[in-house]
Amino acid sequence: MRRKIVVTGSASGIGKALATSLRERGDEVIGVDLKDADVCADLSTPEGRGKAVESVLGLTDGVLDGVVACAGVAGMTVQTVRVNFFGVTALLEGLRPALARAPRPRAAVVASIAAVQPVDPEVVRACLDDAEPEAVTLAERAMERGDGWRLYPASKNALARWLRGRAVTPDWAGCGIPLNAVAPGIVLTPMTEPLFEDEAMRKVMDEAVPMPLNGHAGPEVIADALRWLIGPDNSHMTGQIIFVDGGAEATLRGPDQV
C-alpha cells in the first residue's frame, strides 16, 4: 500500500536517507526543509512552522499516513531550542488531525543520546511549559554564562519527555497513532562532519558517547529504525525512546537503569 509520509530535514543526513528509503519502497514522501524540498520552510519560527503545516495539508488533502521529524540543529545556539523542540512539537501537533484521518497512522521523531547527558533544567521546564519566548531567553542566558553546551541536550531531553507524555493521551494513543523516537549516538552526517575533521573534538565525542558496537553509525542505520517505527507492523509500541547508539546509553548509564 502506497502511503503518504512527511519527513522533515529531508535535504540531508538522516532525513534524506529516510526519504530515499521510503520512496524506494514506493511511498509518497513530502520532504520539508529550508531548501531543496517539496515544502521549504524555516521550522525555527512560528511563521515557518505554520507555513509548513499549511503546505503539507494542501499537498495531501488533509490525510497523512506518517510524519517523521528529523530536522534538527546542533551546537551552542538558541536555534537548538527553537528547532529541536518547538519546531518538532508544533509540526506534530499541527499535523496530528491529518494523521488521525488515516487508517493506520504513525509518527516518530529523532531524539538523541544527548538527552541523558547534563541539561539546563530551566530550559527544559520552559520547553515543556510550551513557553518559547522564555525558553529562548533562558537559552541566551545560558550561553552568556558559558553553559551553551547544555542547550542541545536540553532540547532533546525536553523532546523525549514531551513525547512520553503525549504518546499515551486520547489525542495520540486514543486516535490509534503510535508516537515514538529513535535516539542516535554519533551519526556520520553533514552536521557532524566538521567535528570529525578535528582530532581533539573527535576524541571528546568518543569519550562523551562511547559506541562499543560497530562505532559511529551512518544515517541509513537510523533511517531503518525510523522506517519500522512508522510502518504498519508497529501496532502497539508507543511512547518509546529507542537508543540506536552502538551501546552508548547502556555504557554511560550502566546496568542499574531499566
Secondary structure, DSSP 8 states (H G I E B T S, - for coil): ---EEEEETTTSHHHHHHHHHHHHHT-EEEEEESSSSSEE--TTSHHHHHHHHHHHHHHHTT--SEEEE-----SSSTHHHIIIIIIHHHHHHHHHHHHHTSSS-EEEEE--GGGGS---HHHHHHHHTT-HHHHHHHHHHHHHTT-GGGHHHHHHHHHHHHHHHHHTSTTTGGGT--EEEEEESSB-STTTHHHHT-HHHHHHHHHHS--TTTSSB-HHHHHHHHHHHTSTT-SS--S-EEEESTTHHHHHH-TT--
